[in-house]
Amino acid sequence: MLIVLAVAAPNGFSADTKTFPGAGCHAAYASDAASLYRGGGTIANMSTSKNVWIECPIVKDADHMLGAVATASAWVVDGDPGTLSKDVQCFVSIHFANNANVWTDSISRSASTGGLASQPKQLDFNFNMGGLYPMRHYYLLRCSLPPLYNGNRSTLIMYRVTEK
């Protein structure tokens, strides 16, 4: 006798959450690579004079038609929490490719520390739109890390992505 048991998650797929260390990110511009410090799995800006943009890969491993990133979060520290113009700012964007061309969708989410993050702060990005963007090829987290302030570093500690 053969018994088959099937368990289905809502919408047919379960959520898949991944956490990545900030140290997995890289400078968005090669000229800024020397300004970055990596330690303890984090990445920080060591420049005393300029913001440094970093880029972080977001793994989208669902092969099914409905697989898409639903939410993302980044944990950051603002080295100069008292100056609003020097916030850590992050963006998650959706991209797709066709042959040699790469496009960025007009779909992106942004968040910043709001000048209040001398301690680790979670920035949230919500893409929960009913699976409207499953056919996009990849997602990307980009953050602007302000320069050192009184020896304090603006840092990306880690980021987390939930795929549905």
Secondary structure, DSSP 4 states (H G I P E B T S, - for coil): ---------GGGS--EEEEEEGGG-EESSGGGGGGEEEETTEEEE--SS--EEEEEEE-----STT--EEEEEEEEE-S-TT-GGG--EEEEEEEEEETTEEEEEEEEEEEE-TT--SS-EEEEEE--SSS--TT--EEEEEEEEPPPBTTBPPEEEEEEEEE-
